[in-house]
Amino acid sequence: MVRKKAFVTGGSGFVGANLVRELAAQKWDVTVFHRPGSDLWRLKGLPLKLKQGSFEDPASVEAAMPKGVDAVFHMAAKVSFWRGDDRLMERDNVEATKAMVDAALKRKARRFIHTSTVSVYGFSDKRINEIFPHDGLNSHIGYLRTKAQAEEVVREGVKRGLDAVILNPSNVVGPFKRDSLARSMLSLKPGMTLKAPPGATSFAHSVEVAKAHVAAVKRGKKGENYILAGADADWVEVYSAIPKVVGVEAKVKVFPKILLQVGAQAFQALSLVTRKAPFVTPELVEWLSAKMTYDSRKAVKELGYKVRPLKDMLKDLWESLPQKE
Ligand SMILES: NC(=O)c1ccc[n+]([C@@H]2O[C@H](COP(=O)([O-])OP(=O)(O)OC[C@H]3O[C@@H](n4cnc5c(N)ncnc54)[C@H](OP(=O)(O)O)[C@@H]3O)[C@@H](O)[C@H]2O)c1
């Protein structure tokens, strides 16, 4: 049997590591495109080809992409809620997507699966679905704006003949995540009090997000968006589930928004001196304090996407952490 060829960007990251494993499990021939200096620890031991290059050098992208590749998965992006990274996000999210779209058109890629985010829809107290306006385009938050602009680049590509599908995951949790949630799990001691942000959102299992990406190659409709979300929870529920998964007794309290805002302003001011990303920013506080829900029914119906309980995601994340490996 001839193996299908996949060209993946962002494979060294959290969601990408789940995607390349799913592709390998489904016997795809996988090429991961990464930049010099990428830490490839998540890809150790996997049967894949590595190609090095830079989105700023479109010729390197084109040269790395196999001609007539069955599917390009463009997942690489700069994820940041610090305005000091806005220029970097224009480069890594918008200009990089332009380089990918151009290369995919030139190399006659059969399908282009673009990883976007639900944040492109901006803030709303209604349950967001795929027909909502992309308010992120006008957002003052660089991540929302540049990811929404990247989608526009993909839609321009569709007009030029690109066979693209756009996937919009919500907050992804699962194996290989290494963020504050993972750190909270690792540092949890009996009797501790965990502090949760005040908002609520929807959570997606990284393995199901990866499966939906692969399913989109066959089943996704050209030029359309698919929201991958599902398990709705507020942050208190998320943090309350952690002690159970880790197996220790601990309490959870909401971190009052006003205190987060004051702290974020102080960290922001400090970052003007240090020029380093603040621990918490006003933009992140705004995002984590919002109460948002998303509708995944289209992806469930058309891509076979599965909504999994939050406790499964947290358990799978916990089991992937270093002390458990
Ligand atoms: N995690 C979530 O909850 C979530 C939710 C919705 C959407 N998403 C989307 O899912 C995708 C992956 O997110 P993630 O959470 O896995 O992020 P991540 O762990 O930070 O991974 C980002 C990936 O993008 C690569 N990348 C960034 N800039 C690059 C550049 N200039 N050149 C080459 N590679 C570059 C990184 O490579 P290096 O290893 O070299 O840094 C890494 O492989 C993103 O498109 C993100 O917007 C994520």
The ligand as a Gaussian input file, in Angstrom:
#p B3LYP/6-31G(d) Opt

LIG

0 1
 N       -2.632000      24.829000      22.876000
 C       -3.883000      25.239000      22.739000
 O       -4.682000      25.205000      23.692000
 C       -4.364000      25.743000      21.405000
 C       -5.709000      26.126000      21.298000
 C       -6.185000      26.570000      20.071000
 C       -5.342000      26.645000      18.987000
 N       -4.036000      26.286000      19.119000
 C       -3.177000      26.372000      17.936000
 O       -2.487000      25.144000      17.805000
 C       -1.199000      25.370000      17.236000
 C       -0.140000      24.754000      18.101000
 O       -0.206000      25.331000      19.402000
 P        0.609000      24.702000      20.626000
 O       -0.164000      24.948000      21.850000
 O        1.055000      23.331000      20.286000
 O        1.858000      25.690000      20.671000
 P        3.379000      25.387000      21.006000
 O        3.526000      24.219000      21.914000
 O        3.941000      26.700000      21.433000
 O        3.988000      24.991000      19.590000
 C        4.152000      25.945000      18.591000
 C        4.845000      25.298000      17.432000
 O        5.005000      26.264000      16.385000
 C        6.367000      26.309000      16.029000
 N        6.763000      27.639000      15.573000
 C        6.453000      28.835000      16.119000
 N        7.055000      29.813000      15.429000
 C        7.761000      29.228000      14.441000
 C        8.599000      29.703000      13.393000
 N        8.815000      31.008000      13.229000
 N        9.172000      28.812000      12.575000
 C        8.944000      27.482000      12.730000
 N        8.171000      26.958000      13.690000
 C        7.595000      27.832000      14.530000
 C        7.117000      25.934000      17.298000
 O        8.434000      25.546000      16.966000
 P        9.646000      25.637000      18.032000
 O        9.660000      24.292000      18.696000
 O       10.822000      25.918000      17.208000
 O        9.309000      26.749000      18.988000
 C        6.252000      24.783000      17.786000
 O        6.510000      23.615000      17.057000
 C       -1.075000      26.884000      17.067000
 O       -1.407000      27.207000      15.740000
 C       -2.102000      27.442000      18.028000
 O       -2.568000      28.715000      17.628000
 C       -3.520000      25.838000      20.305000

